[in-house]
């Protein structure tokens, strides 16, 4: 990383995993969840069907797994499953089942701010080209659909056959279905047993009757076998239209629909014309055809000249409404761990002083060129209802300008523009390389970084005017980091790729990392420029398109960034920028069915609503939420460094930072001296006009934040904390220091978002670990000590996404950032962020006559 620091990450287990296993493959599905969760060090509660799973429970005890590591519950989904998915003590939810139930699970997990992996329903297309090996295609298509009585989420029940071989394929398929062996599943010669229950049996026969009524041609099967048991004949329909229920819905039974097509483009359009996206099959001997289809099909698994070939190393999971996350393979491990970043200094560092420019005058000059409209589809447009937002100077509350306020209609328009840009535009199809051609994604992002750098003073001035950040920080910190993050991800653009995977048998497999699609992003008011960069840069580098909802309090610098994005050459619709009220535009964006992912930075309370809405729509989300970060000062710490850094940790940007180190634990051996030095430093901290170079603290962003900070100061006094410095009223809030703070006081528990420092004493390392972790938050932490063992113990014991050692708030584009517990899920920045803006497609092909295996 840049500067005199070094950083490392380690992956930690999430904690307690709640796993809900379906009826169709109780043993394999349990293994797909238990094995990676346990390998990562988690414990697990699994709700599943009995018999095989209960025997597996016995074997886990026999194998020596400690009590409580694996807990197996057999019960009804509406009771035990619902209770497990909604339990506050579960740290992650993993579910395999129907899309309908998956929406409920996703919404419940989101409401509790728990990450979830969902492997849901499918309606998998199987495409047969005219050059296919027809014997192989017919037999494999039968197995793809009739295997396990069709009770398989990846069942290839939707067969598209080129018109040149359609009639022959149908004739062979009918003959094969009529000769398929159905009966007692304990008979080794039997290929198909009964449906699992009366409910599944009735459901399958219901779809067969619906196929009849809707006009499909029943050419094989279609009836019950015998009068006992739940046996259904292998059933084949032809003459099936795309709008029929048997072509649209997941049947979970032995019902094959065969449809004809003429061209490759036609079959791609029709195969993708479903809200599912779990798997697909391709039968062709033409390399170009195979390559085109594997990339064009919107599915998480593509089998080529084979089907249902599985391996522990091949990830499986769906696009669209077929779920989120992946099981199996290395990818699964990402979903059972969380990243902790640890940053340490190599030597002392200082803030960069701003240059001798009249930034205040520059800000008002730049204000005249800031767009007042919404950026949608590459054009600046008024809000559909002509509403606007007033923007104020946080120093004086003086009115600056009005900008358009996006409403629901504007969100619809922006999402539609982003969708066109993704589905039809050049951005996801550009070469990722930043070569000399000048149109590639990497080069466009580099060009945007260059433009931001060229306009650095103007952007810094606007940032200070917009949010009240001291110019020392906006010019010396925020704008340079914004430049760096666009360059960092421009460099990643041609390094985002899948892997080749060794598998058993005569097959080979590889994965593709593909962009998710349209990303809905909501940025907070406190760091409008860098927060936009954190979200836009990795999303764009991966080939996504974006709708960015910016905060109503601070829209200026984001709108200017939109101008620079267009100037850099981003195609129309690749980036759409909407200033607007959170309850209106933000809510509309989060619940919009046309987005493929939600990214939000803001309060934990709003984050719950965002996650619930995203979960209900089966959209993955990344949340960077609130914090109450502990800063621990050991007795052997460099006290001068600890005091000054602790002040910056909480007073930087007026305390309006999610990772503010507002909860300071000081060892009793140095407590009194630390307090005395802290009170003196707070009293001498320069507060005033943020455009003055020597000022380190400006105003709160608006009246609401000012009043909130003052309420907490008054509450601290009322609850008995001692005010050691500051706390008097004025438009600017004084740097405020409390001592004698108990852990149960509001100022020690709740995120204040203001310049309020609470200093508490402790006696032992075990005590401070327990107290520091006794919070629903887990965004960041600080450690000050010269003892290596102490630092290593605390860095691992603290439940926080970032731990700074003998420093604080040191950021770098390469270091991931995000929270544990109620501080969010997912990570921004670094390589980790790229995982959240892509989805994995696994492609499996047979090997014939390979030189080596």
C-alpha positions in Angstrom: 0.0 0.0 0.0 1.1 3.6 -0.4 2.8 5.6 2.3 4.7 4.5 5.4 2.4 1.6 6.3 2.0 -2.1 5.7 -1.2 -4.1 5.8 -2.3 -7.7 5.8 -5.6 -9.5 5.9 -6.7 -12.7 7.4 -9.9 -14.7 6.9 -11.9 -15.5 10.0 -14.9 -17.8 10.4 -18.3 -16.1 10.5 -19.5 -18.0 13.6 -22.8 -19.9 13.7 -24.1 -21.0 10.3 -27.8 -21.8 9.9 -28.2 -24.3 7.0 -31.6 -25.4 5.6 -31.3 -28.5 3.4 -33.9 -29.7 0.9 -35.6 -33.0 0.6 -34.2 -34.1 -2.8 -30.5 -34.7 -2.0 -30.4 -34.7 1.9 -26.9 -36.2 2.2 -25.1 -34.4 -0.6 -26.8 -31.1 0.2 -25.9 -31.4 3.8 -22.3 -32.2 2.9 -22.1 -29.2 0.5 -23.0 -27.0 3.5 -21.3 -28.7 6.4 -17.9 -29.4 4.8 -16.9 -25.8 3.8 -18.5 -24.3 6.9 -16.6 -26.6 9.2 -13.4 -26.3 7.2 -13.5 -22.6 7.9 -14.0 -23.1 11.6 -17.7 -22.3 11.9 -20.2 -24.1 13.9 -23.5 -25.2 12.3 -27.2 -25.8 12.9 -28.8 -27.7 10.0 -32.5 -28.1 9.5 -33.2 -31.0 7.1 -35.2 -34.1 6.4 -34.6 -37.1 8.7 -33.1 -40.5 8.2 -29.9 -40.0 6.2 -29.2 -36.6 7.9 -29.7 -38.1 11.3 -27.3 -40.9 10.5 -24.8 -38.3 9.3 -25.2 -36.6 12.7 -24.2 -39.9 14.4 -21.1 -40.1 12.1 -20.0 -36.5 13.0 -20.0 -37.4 16.6 -18.1 -40.7 15.9 -15.6 -38.7 13.8 -14.8 -36.6 16.9 -16.5 -33.3 16.2 -16.9 -31.5 19.5 -20.4 -31.2 21.1 -22.3 -28.3 19.6 -20.2 -27.9 16.4 -22.8 -29.7 14.3 -26.4 -29.6 15.4 -29.1 -31.3 13.3 -32.8 -30.5 13.5 -35.5 -32.4 11.6 -38.7 -30.4 11.5 -41.2 -28.6 9.3 -39.8 -25.7 7.3 -42.5 -23.3 8.3 -41.6 -23.9 11.9 -38.0 -25.0 12.4 -36.7 -23.6 9.2 -38.4 -20.2 9.7 -37.1 -20.0 13.3 -33.6 -20.8 12.1 -33.5 -18.3 9.2 -34.8 -15.5 11.5 -32.7 -16.3 14.6 -30.6 -13.4 15.8 -27.9 -15.7 17.0 -27.1 -17.1 13.6 -24.3 -15.3 11.7 -25.1 -16.6 8.2 -28.0 -18.4 6.5 -27.5 -21.0 3.8 -30.6 -22.3 2.0 -31.4 -24.6 -0.8 -35.0 -24.8 -2.0 -37.6 -23.0 -4.0 -37.3 -19.4 -5.2 -40.6 -18.5 -3.5 -39.3 -19.6 -0.1 -35.8 -18.2 -0.9 -37.3 -14.7 -1.1 -38.7 -15.1 2.4 -35.3 -16.4 3.7 -33.4 -13.6 1.9 -35.7 -10.9 3.3 -35.5 -12.4 6.8 -31.7 -12.6 6.7 -31.5 -9.1 5.3 -33.7 -7.7 8.1 -31.2 -9.3 10.6 -28.2 -8.1 8.6 -27.0 -11.7 8.1 -25.3 -12.7 4.9 -26.9 -15.6 3.0 -26.2 -18.1 0.3 -29.3 -19.2 -1.7 -29.3 -22.0 -4.2 -32.9 -21.9 -5.6 -35.1 -23.0 -8.4 -34.2 -23.4 -12.0 -35.7 -23.9 -15.5 -32.5 -25.0 -17.3 -32.4 -24.8 -21.1 -30.6 -27.6 -23.0 -29.7 -26.6 -26.5 -29.1 -29.1 -29.3 -27.3 -27.8 -32.4 -27.6 -29.6 -35.8 -24.0 -30.7 -35.6 -24.5 -32.4 -32.3 -23.9 -36.1 -31.6 -27.6 -36.9 -31.6 -27.3 -40.2 -29.7 -25.4 -38.5 -27.0 -27.7 -35.5 -26.9 -30.9 -37.6 -26.7 -29.6 -39.9 -23.9 -28.1 -37.0 -22.0 -31.2 -34.9 -22.3 -33.2 -37.8 -20.9 -30.9 -38.1 -17.9 -30.8 -34.3 -17.5 -34.6 -34.3 -17.0 -35.6 -37.7 -15.7 -32.7 -38.2 -13.3 -34.1 -38.6 -9.8 -37.6 -38.3 -11.2 -36.9 -34.7 -12.3 -36.5 -33.6 -8.6 -33.3 -31.7 -9.3 -33.0 -27.9 -9.4 -30.8 -28.1 -12.4 -33.1 -30.4 -14.4 -32.8 -29.7 -18.1 -36.5 -29.8 -18.7 -36.5 -27.1 -21.4 -35.0 -28.6 -24.5 -34.3 -26.4 -27.6 -33.6 -28.4 -30.7 -32.5 -26.9 -34.0 -35.2 -27.4 -36.7 -32.8 -29.4 -38.9 -32.7 -32.3 -36.4 -35.9 -31.6 -34.5 -38.0 -34.4 -35.8 -35.3 -37.0 -35.4 -34.6 -35.8 -31.9 -38.2 -36.0 -30.9 -38.7 -39.5 -32.4 -35.6 -40.8 -30.5 -36.6 -39.0 -27.3 -40.1 -40.6 -27.4 -38.7 -44.0 -27.9 -36.2 -43.6 -25.1 -38.8 -42.3 -22.7 -41.1 -45.2 -23.4 -38.4 -47.7 -22.7 -37.1 -46.0 -19.6 -37.2 -48.4 -16.6 -39.5 -47.1 -13.8 -40.1 -49.0 -10.6 -38.7 -50.0 -7.2 -35.6 -47.7 -6.7 -33.8 -50.5 -4.8 -33.7 -52.5 -8.1 -30.4 -51.7 -9.7 -31.9 -51.9 -13.2 -34.5 -49.2 -12.4 -33.7 -45.7 -13.8 -36.6 -43.8 -12.2 -38.4 -44.2 -8.8 -41.4 -42.5 -7.2 -41.8 -38.8 -6.5 -41.0 -38.0 -2.9 -44.5 -37.3 -1.6 -48.2 -37.0 -2.5 -47.7 -33.2 -2.8 -44.9 -33.6 -5.4 -46.8 -36.3 -7.2 -50.0 -34.2 -7.5 -47.9 -31.1 -8.5 -46.4 -33.0 -11.4 -49.7 -34.5 -12.6 -51.2 -31.0 -12.4 -48.5 -29.6 -14.7 -49.1 -32.4 -17.2 -52.8 -31.6 -17.2 -52.0 -27.9 -17.7 -49.7 -28.7 -20.6 -52.7 -30.6 -22.2 -55.0 -27.7 -21.7 -52.6 -25.1 -23.0 -52.3 -27.0 -26.3 -48.9 -28.8 -26.0 -48.7 -32.2 -27.7 -48.2 -35.1 -25.3 -46.1 -37.6 -27.2 -44.9 -39.9 -24.4 -46.1 -40.7 -20.9 -48.3 -38.4 -19.0 -49.9 -40.8 -16.6 -49.5 -42.4 -13.2 -48.0 -45.9 -13.1 -50.0 -48.4 -11.0 -52.3 -47.6 -8.1 -49.7 -47.7 -5.4 -46.9 -45.2 -4.8 -46.1 -42.0 -6.4 -44.8 -43.2 -9.8 -45.2 -40.9 -12.9 -44.4 -42.0 -16.4 -41.4 -40.2 -18.1 -43.4 -37.6 -20.0 -42.5 -35.7 -23.2 -44.3 -32.7 -24.7 -43.7 -31.2 -28.1 -45.4 -28.1 -29.7 -44.6 -26.2 -26.5 -44.7 -22.4 -26.6 -42.4 -20.3 -24.4 -45.4 -18.8 -22.6 -46.9 -22.1 -21.4 -46.6 -23.0 -17.8 -44.6 -26.2 -18.5 -42.0 -24.0 -20.3 -42.0 -21.3 -17.6 -42.3 -22.9 -14.2 -40.1 -25.3 -12.3 -42.0 -28.6 -12.3 -39.7 -30.8 -10.2 -40.9 -33.9 -12.0 -40.2 -36.1 -15.1 -41.7 -33.7 -17.7 -39.6 -32.8 -20.8 -40.6 -30.0 -23.1 -39.0 -30.1 -26.6 -39.1 -26.9 -28.7 -37.6 -26.0 -32.0 -35.5 -23.0 -33.0 -33.8 -21.7 -36.2 -30.9 -19.4 -35.3 -28.4 -19.1 -32.5 -29.5 -15.6 -31.7 -33.0 -16.7 -31.4 -32.2 -19.6 -29.0 -30.0 -17.3 -26.9 -32.9 -14.8 -26.5 -35.4 -17.5 -25.7 -33.2 -19.5 -23.4 -32.4 -16.3 -21.4 -36.1 -15.3 -21.4 -36.7 -16.7 -17.9 -36.2 -15.3 -14.4 -34.2 -18.4 -13.6 -30.5 -18.8 -14.3 -29.1 -21.9 -12.5 -27.8 -24.1 -15.3 -27.8 -24.8 -19.0 -26.6 -27.5 -21.5 -25.1 -27.2 -24.9 -24.7 -30.0 -27.5 -22.5 -29.0 -30.5 -19.2 -30.0 -32.0 -18.5 -26.4 -33.3 -16.0 -24.6 -31.1 -17.2 -21.1 -32.1 -20.8 -22.1 -31.3 -19.8 -23.5 -27.9 -17.8 -20.4 -27.0 -20.6 -18.1 -28.0 -23.2 -20.0 -26.0 -21.2 -20.5 -22.9 -20.7 -16.8 -22.6 -24.2 -15.7 -23.7 -26.3 -18.0 -21.5 -27.2 -16.3 -18.2 -26.6 -19.3 -16.0 -24.3 -20.2 -13.2 -23.4 -23.6 -14.7 -23.0 -24.5 -18.3 -22.4 -28.1 -19.4 -21.0 -28.8 -22.8 -21.8 -32.2 -24.5 -22.6 -33.5 -21.0 -25.0 -32.7 -18.2 -25.2 -32.9 -14.4 -21.5 -33.6 -14.1 -20.6 -32.5 -10.6 -17.3 -32.3 -8.8 -16.4 -31.0 -5.3 -14.1 -28.4 -6.9 -16.7 -27.0 -9.3 -18.8 -24.1 -7.9 -22.5 -24.2 -8.3 -25.0 -21.4 -7.9 -27.5 -19.3 -9.9 -27.9 -16.1 -11.8 -31.1 -14.0 -11.4 -33.8 -15.6 -9.3 -31.9 -18.9 -9.0 -30.0 -17.6 -6.0 -26.9 -15.8 -4.9 -23.5 -17.0 -3.7 -21.8 -20.3 -4.7 -21.5 -23.7 -3.1 -18.6 -26.1 -3.6 -15.1 -25.3 -4.8 -12.8 -22.6 -3.6 -15.6 -20.0 -4.1 -17.7 -21.5 -1.3 -15.0 -20.7 1.2 -15.4 -17.0 0.6 -19.0 -17.3 1.8 -18.1 -18.9 5.1 -15.4 -16.4 6.1 -15.1 -12.7 6.7 -12.1 -10.5 6.0 -10.2 -8.6 8.7 -7.6 -6.1 7.5 -4.8 -5.1 9.9 -2.8 -1.9 9.1 0.5 -0.9 10.9 2.8 2.0 10.4 6.4 1.6 9.2 7.3 5.1 10.5 5.5 8.3 11.5 3.1 10.0 8.9 1.5 13.4 8.8 -1.3 15.0 6.9 -0.4 16.7 3.6 -0.7 20.5 3.9 -2.8 22.2 1.2 -1.3 24.4 -1.4 -1.5 28.2 -1.2 -4.8 28.6 -3.2 -7.9 30.6 -2.3 -10.0 27.5 -2.1 -13.1 29.4 -0.9 -13.2 31.6 -4.0 -12.5 28.6 -6.2 -15.4 26.7 -4.6 -17.9 29.4 -5.5 -16.4 29.6 -9.0 -16.7 25.9 -9.5 -20.3 26.0 -8.1 -21.4 27.9 -11.2 -20.4 24.9 -13.5 -22.0 22.1 -11.3 -25.0 20.5 -13.2 -28.3 21.1 -11.5 -29.9 18.1 -13.2 -30.0 14.3 -13.1 -27.6 12.2 -15.2 -29.6 9.5 -17.0 -28.5 7.7 -20.1 -25.6 10.1 -20.8 -27.9 13.2 -20.7 -28.6 15.8 -18.0 -32.4 16.0 -17.4 -34.8 17.6 -15.0 -36.7 15.4 -12.5 -39.9 14.0 -14.0 -42.0 15.9 -11.4 -39.8 19.0 -11.6 -39.0 18.7 -7.9 -35.7 20.0 -6.5 -33.5 19.9 -3.4 -32.0 23.0 -1.7 -28.3 22.7 -1.0 -26.8 24.7 1.9 -23.4 25.9 3.1 -22.8 23.9 6.3 -20.7 26.8 7.7 -23.6 29.3 7.8 -26.7 27.4 6.6 -26.8 29.8 3.7 -28.6 28.6 0.6 -26.3 27.7 -2.3 -28.3 26.3 -5.2 -31.2 23.9 -6.0 -30.6 20.6 -7.8 -33.1 18.2 -9.3 -34.6 15.7 -6.8 -35.0 12.2 -8.4 -38.4 10.5 -7.9 -39.6 7.0 -8.6 -40.1 7.8 -12.3 -36.5 9.0 -12.5 -35.2 5.8 -10.9 -37.2 3.8 -13.4 -35.6 5.8 -16.2 -32.1 5.5 -14.8 -32.4 1.7 -14.3 -33.8 1.3 -17.8 -30.8 3.3 -19.2 -28.3 1.3 -17.2 -30.0 -1.9 -18.4 -29.8 -0.9 -22.1 -26.2 0.1 -21.5 -25.5 -3.4 -20.1 -27.6 -5.5 -22.4 -27.0 -3.6 -25.6 -24.2 -1.1 -25.0 -20.4 -1.3 -25.5 -19.3 -1.1 -21.8 -19.4 -4.8 -20.7 -18.2 -5.8 -24.2 -15.1 -3.7 -24.3 -11.8 -5.3 -24.0 -10.7 -5.0 -20.4 -7.1 -4.1 -21.3 -5.8 -0.5 -21.0 -4.0 -0.7 -24.4 -3.2 2.0 -26.8 -6.6 1.7 -28.6 -8.2 4.2 -26.3 -11.7 2.6 -25.9 -11.0 -0.2 -23.5 -12.5 -0.2 -20.0 -9.2 0.1 -18.2 -8.1 3.0 -20.3 -11.4 4.8 -19.8 -11.0 4.4 -16.0 -7.4 5.7 -16.2 -8.7 8.7 -18.2 -11.3 9.4 -15.5 -8.6 9.2 -12.8 -6.5 11.7 -14.8 -9.4 14.1 -15.1 -10.1 14.0 -11.4 -6.4 14.7 -10.8 -6.4 17.6 -13.2 -9.4 19.1 -11.4 -8.2 18.2 -7.9 -8.2 21.7 -6.5 -11.7 22.4 -7.8 -13.1 19.1 -6.5 -11.5 19.6 -3.1 -13.0 23.1 -2.9 -16.4 21.8 -3.8 -16.1 19.0 -1.2 -15.3 21.5 1.5 -18.2 23.7 0.5 -20.5 20.8 0.2 -19.8 18.9 3.4 -17.7 21.2 5.6 -14.6 19.0 5.5 -11.4 21.0 6.3 -9.6 21.7 3.1 -6.5 20.1 4.5 -8.3 16.8 4.3 -10.3 17.2 1.2 -7.3 18.4 -0.8 -4.7 16.2 0.8 -6.6 13.1 1.4 -10.0 12.6 -0.2 -9.3 13.7 -3.8 -5.9 11.9 -4.0 -7.5 8.7 -2.7 -10.3 9.1 -5.3 -7.7 9.3 -8.0 -5.9 6.3 -6.6 -9.0 4.1 -6.4 -9.9 4.6 -10.0 -6.3 3.9 -11.1 -6.2 0.8 -8.8 -9.3 -0.7 -10.4 -8.4 0.4 -13.9 -5.3 -1.8 -13.4 -7.6 -4.7 -12.2 -9.8 -4.5 -15.3 -7.8 -7.0 -17.4 -7.1 -9.3 -14.4 -10.7 -10.4 -13.5 -11.0 -13.9 -14.7 -11.9 -17.4 -13.7 -9.9 -20.5 -13.2 -9.2 -23.9 -14.7 -10.3 -26.6 -12.4 -9.0 -30.2 -12.2 -12.0 -32.7 -11.9 -12.3 -36.4 -11.7 -13.0 -38.4 -14.9 -12.8 -37.5 -18.5 -13.9 -33.9 -18.1 -12.3 -30.6 -17.7 -13.9 -27.5 -16.1 -13.3 -23.8 -16.0 -15.0 -20.8 -14.5 -15.8 -17.4 -15.9 -16.2 -14.3 -13.7 -19.0 -12.3 -15.3 -20.4 -8.9 -14.4 -23.6 -8.9 -12.4 -25.4 -6.3 -14.5 -27.1 -3.2 -13.2 -25.8 -2.1 -9.8 -27.9 0.2 -7.6 -25.5 2.2 -5.3 -26.4 4.6 -2.5 -23.7 6.8 -1.1 -23.8 8.8 2.2 -23.4 12.5 2.7 -20.1 12.4 4.7 -17.6 11.5 2.0 -19.5 12.0 -1.3 -16.5 11.8 -3.6 -14.5 8.9 -2.2 -17.7 6.9 -1.4 -18.8 7.3 -5.0 -15.3 6.1 -6.1 -15.4 3.1 -3.8 -18.6 1.9 -5.5 -18.2 3.0 -9.1 -14.6 2.0 -9.7 -14.8 -1.7 -9.0 -18.3 -2.1 -10.4 -17.2 -0.5 -13.7 -13.9 -2.4 -13.9 -15.9 -5.6 -13.8 -18.1 -4.4 -16.7 -21.3 -3.5 -14.8 -23.4 -0.4 -15.3 -24.4 1.8 -12.3 -27.2 3.9 -10.9 -25.7 6.0 -8.2 -28.1 7.7 -5.7 -26.2 10.5 -4.0 -27.2 12.1 -0.7 -29.5 15.1 -0.8 -27.3 17.0 1.7 -24.1 16.8 -0.4 -24.8 16.4 -4.2 -22.4 18.9 -5.6 -19.1 17.0 -6.0 -20.9 13.9 -7.2 -22.6 15.8 -10.0 -19.3 17.2 -11.1 -17.9 13.7 -11.1 -20.7 12.7 -13.5 -19.5 15.4 -15.9 -15.9 14.1 -15.7 -17.2 10.5 -16.3 -18.8 11.5 -19.6 -15.7 13.5 -20.6 -13.6 10.4 -19.9 -15.6 8.4 -22.4 -17.9 6.3 -20.3 -20.8 5.3 -22.7 -24.3 6.7 -22.1 -26.0 4.8 -19.3 -22.9 3.2 -17.9 -23.1 5.7 -15.0 -26.3 7.4 -14.0 -26.3 9.9 -11.1 -29.4 10.7 -9.1 -29.5 13.2 -6.2 -32.6 12.6 -4.2 -34.2 12.0 -0.9 -33.4 8.6 0.6 -37.0 7.7 1.5 -38.0 8.4 -2.1 -35.2 7.8 -4.6 -33.1 5.5 -2.4 -36.1 3.3 -1.5 -37.2 3.1 -5.1 -33.8 2.1 -6.2 -33.3 -0.6 -3.5 -36.6 -2.3 -4.3 -36.4 -1.9 -8.1 -36.7 -5.3 -9.8 -34.4 -4.2 -12.7 -31.2 -4.0 -10.6 -28.9 -6.9 -10.1 -27.2 -5.8 -6.9 -27.6 -3.2 -4.1 -24.6 -1.4 -2.5 -25.3 0.9 0.4 -23.3 2.9 2.9 -25.2 4.5 5.7 -26.8 3.8 9.1 -27.4 0.3 10.5 -31.1 1.1 10.9 -31.6 2.0 7.2 -29.2 -0.9 6.3 -31.7 -3.4 7.7 -34.4 -2.0 5.4 -32.1 -2.1 2.4 -31.0 -5.7 3.1 -34.6 -6.8 3.7 -35.8 -5.3 0.4 -32.8 -6.7 -1.5 -33.3 -10.2 0.1 -37.0 -10.2 -0.9 -36.0 -9.5 -4.5 -33.2 -12.1 -4.3 -30.5 -9.4 -5.0 -27.1 -9.6 -3.4 -26.1 -6.6 -1.4 -23.0 -5.1 0.1 -23.6 -3.0 3.2 -21.1 -0.7 5.0 -23.0 0.5 8.0 -22.5 2.1 11.4 -19.8 1.7 13.9 -18.7 2.3 17.5 -15.1 1.6 17.1 -12.9 0.8 20.2 -9.4 2.3 20.5 -7.3 0.5 23.0 -4.2 2.1 24.6 -1.9 -0.3 26.5 0.4 0.8 29.3 3.4 0.4 27.1 2.0 2.6 24.3 3.7 5.7 22.9 1.4 8.0 24.8 2.1 11.1 22.6 1.2 9.1 19.5 -1.8 7.5 21.1 -3.3 10.8 22.3 -2.8 12.6 19.0 -4.0 9.7 16.9 -7.0 9.1 19.2 -8.0 12.7 18.7 -7.8 12.4 14.9 -9.7 9.1 15.1 -12.8 10.8 16.6 -12.5 14.5 15.7 -11.4 14.0 12.0 -14.2 15.4 9.8 -16.1 16.5 12.9 -16.6 12.9 14.0 -18.8 12.3 10.9 -17.1 9.0 10.0 -18.5 5.5 10.4 -15.3 4.1 11.8 -14.7 7.0 14.3 -12.7 5.8 17.3 -15.1 7.3 19.8 -14.7 4.6 22.4 -11.3 4.9 24.0 -10.1 2.2 26.5 -7.0 3.3 28.3 -5.0 1.0 30.7 -5.4 2.2 34.3 -1.6 2.6 34.6 -1.7 5.5 32.1 -5.3 6.6 32.3 -4.9 9.9 34.2 -2.1 11.1 32.0 -3.9 10.1 28.9 -7.0 12.0 30.0 -5.0 15.1 30.9 -3.2 15.2 27.6 -6.4 14.5 25.7 -8.3 17.3 27.4 -5.5 19.8 26.7 -5.3 18.6 23.0 -9.0 19.0 22.5 -9.0 22.5 24.0 -6.3 23.5 21.5 -7.7 21.8 18.4 -8.3 24.5 15.7 -12.0 24.7 14.9 -13.4 27.1 12.4 -13.8 27.9 8.7 -12.8 24.7 6.9 -11.3 26.7 4.0 -8.5 27.9 6.3 -5.4 25.7 6.1 -4.7 25.5 9.8 -8.2 24.4 10.7 -8.6 20.7 11.6 -12.4 20.7 12.4 -15.2 22.4 10.5 -19.0 22.4 11.0 -21.4 19.5 11.2 -23.0 18.9 7.9 -26.4 20.3 8.7 -28.7 21.3 11.6 -29.9 17.8 12.1 -26.4 16.4 12.7 -25.5 19.4 14.9 -28.6 18.9 17.0 -27.9 15.1 17.3 -24.3 15.7 18.5 -25.5 18.2 21.1 -28.2 15.9 22.3 -25.6 13.2 23.0 -23.4 15.6 24.8 -26.3 16.6 27.0 -27.2 12.9 27.5 -23.7 12.1 28.6 -23.9 14.8 31.3 -27.3 13.5 32.4 -26.1 9.9 32.7 -23.2 11.0 34.9 -20.2 11.2 32.6 -17.7 13.9 33.4 -17.1 16.6 30.7 -13.3 17.1 30.5 -13.3 19.4 27.5 -15.8 21.1 25.1 -19.5 20.6 24.9 -20.6 24.2 24.6 -23.1 25.2 21.9 -22.4 27.1 18.8 -22.9 26.4 15.1 -19.6 24.5 15.3 -19.4 21.8 17.9 -16.4 21.9 20.2 -14.1 18.8 20.3 -15.7 17.1 23.3 -14.1 14.7 25.8 -15.9 12.7 28.4 -14.3 10.6 31.2 -16.0 8.4 33.9 -18.0 6.8 31.1 -19.7 3.5 31.8 -20.2 0.9 29.1 -24.0 1.1 29.5 -24.2 4.9 28.8 -25.7 6.0 25.5 -22.5 7.9 24.5 -20.6 4.6 24.9 -23.1 2.4 23.1 -24.5 4.5 20.2 -23.0 5.9 17.1 -23.0 9.7 17.6 -21.5 10.9 14.3 -20.0 14.0 16.0 -16.8 15.1 17.8 -17.4 13.3 21.1 -14.7 11.2 22.7 -15.5 8.8 25.6 -12.4 7.7 27.6 -12.7 4.6 29.9 -10.2 2.7 32.0 -9.5 -1.0 32.1 -7.2 -3.4 34.1 -6.5 -6.5 32.0 -6.3 -7.5 28.4 -9.1 -10.1 28.8 -11.3 -7.4 30.3 -10.8 -4.9 27.5 -11.3 -7.6 24.8 -14.6 -8.5 26.4 -15.8 -4.9 26.7 -14.5 -3.8 23.3 -16.4 -6.6 21.6 -19.6 -6.0 23.7 -21.3 -4.0 21.0 -23.6 -4.9 18.0 -21.1 -3.0 15.8 -17.8 -4.4 14.4 -16.5 -2.0 11.8 -13.0 -1.0 13.0 -10.7 -0.9 16.0 -7.4 0.6 17.1 -4.6 -0.8 19.1 -1.7 1.1 20.7 1.1 -1.0 22.1 4.8 -1.7 21.5 4.4 -5.4 22.6 4.2 -7.8 19.7 2.3 -10.5 21.6 -0.3 -7.9 22.8 -0.8 -6.6 19.3 -1.2 -10.1 17.8 -3.7 -11.1 20.5 -5.8 -8.0 20.1 -5.6 -8.0 16.3 -7.2 -11.5 16.2 -9.5 -11.2 19.2 -11.2 -7.9 18.3 -14.4 -8.5 16.2 -13.9 -5.8 13.7 -13.4 -5.7 9.9 -10.3 -3.4 10.2 -7.8 -3.2 13.0 -5.3 -0.3 13.0 -2.1 -0.8 15.0 -0.4 2.3 16.3 -2.3 4.3 13.7 -5.9 4.9 12.8 -8.1 5.7 9.7 -5.2 4.8 7.4 -6.9 3.9 4.1 -5.6 2.5 0.9 -7.3 1.3 -2.3 -5.8 -2.2 -1.9 -7.0 -2.8 1.7 -10.5 -4.2 2.0 -13.0 -2.3 4.2 -16.2 -3.5 5.8 -17.8 -4.7 9.0 -18.5 -7.6 11.3 -21.9 -8.1 13.0 -24.3 -5.1 12.5 -21.7 -3.0 10.8 -22.5 -4.6 7.5 -21.7 -7.4 5.1 -19.3 -7.7 2.2 -16.2 -5.7 1.6 -15.3 -2.6 -0.4 -11.9 -1.8 -1.9 -9.1 -4.2 -2.6 -9.4 -7.5 -4.5 -12.2 -8.6 -2.3 -14.6 -5.9 -3.7 -14.3 -7.5 -7.1 -15.9 -10.7 -5.8 -19.0 -8.7 -5.0 -19.4 -7.2 -8.5 -19.1 -10.5 -10.4 -20.8 -13.8 -10.5 -19.2 -17.2 -11.3 -20.2 -19.3 -14.2 -18.8 -22.9 -14.3 -18.4 -24.6 -17.7 -17.8 -28.4 -17.9 -16.8 -30.2 -21.0 -15.8 -33.8 -21.7 -12.2 -34.7 -22.7 -11.8 -37.2 -25.6 -8.5 -38.7 -26.3 -6.6 -36.3 -24.0 -2.8 -36.6 -23.9 -2.9 -36.5 -20.1 -5.6 -36.5 -17.4 
